Amino acid sequence: MNLASLKKKNIGVLMGGVSSEREISLKTGAAIYQALREKGLRAIAIDVDIRIMENLRKQMINLAFIALHGPLGEDGTIQGLLEVLGIPYTGSGVLASALAMDKIKSKEIFAYNHLPTPRWQVVKKGNKPVIRRYPVVVKPSRQGSAVGVTIVEKPAGLALALKLAFRYDQMAVVEEYIKGKELTVGILNDRPLPAIQIIPQNKFYDFESKYAPGGSRHLIPPQITKNQEKTAQELALASHRVLGCRGASRVDLLLNEAGEFFVLEVNTIPGMTETSLLPDAARAAGYDFGALVMEILKDAGLQKD
């Protein structure tokens, strides 16, 4: 979709929503909205709530830029609504969004396709896992931005970590802890961007490390070999593809001390704030923020599951 045709459309920037990541989504959406306006496009900021269908019709939106994070925005829900309304949208479709948001299903797909991922077990609310080795990482199955995530060092901390995870979901993942370098690779329209090494100020890349100014350092290039970076990019692209993702995504990986990679998850709507990783990676590949936004937007009209 070229700039001339985009200028004829009302582009709804869908932001906010009702998830625990609402405030971050509002920042992402505001940055995208500003970039679209600077390009001369008819962007309309829409804070997503229960009246979203009415608002989309009232504003006569015929193209949606999804800037939502977390449940009801990143999990295929809003994508399904837009499909019903016949409104093209940015990013992955219904199925890929749902699979990527669900850590259990995505890890099953990674394992089936021989993509390395940390060993895990599924815990249903009310059940107790059997843990033979600590530390472990406890996560709600369907959350983003490290919400509800705890690193558990000893058995005494497990119950509290599960209680926190179950505040957000009925299912939790208990995953082996991998000591090593935290990496992320952005995917832009089926092409991997330069890898970034994340050095969080806290023990791991938690919510504060992601979004607080100074919460983490982003190293480009990462402190790994060129061959390792190439491997990271190949694994990221493969992970993006096996889930059926489109547009922009960001794949998080770990590189352990033995030089082995592990895929953690695929984020189908990466953050676009001043501390976000995807804009940093895109900048290293030659895209300023406005160019990145336009690159994400240009194929939105082709999205079909």
Secondary structure, DSSP 8 states (H G I E B T S, - for coil): --HHHHTTSEEEEEE--SSTTHHHHHHHHHHHHHHHHHTT-EEEEEE-STTHHHHHHHTT--EEEE---STTTSSSHHHHHHHHHT--BSS--HHHHHHHH-HHHHHHHHHHTT-----EEEEETT------SS-EEEEETT--TTTT-EEE-SGGGHHHHHHHHTTT-SEEEEEE---EEEEEEEEETTEEEEEEEEEESSSSS-HHHHHSTTSEEEESS-SS-HHHHHHHHHHHHHHHHHTT--SEEEEEEEEETTS-EEEEEEESS---STT-HHHHHHHHTT--HHHHHHHHHHTGGG---
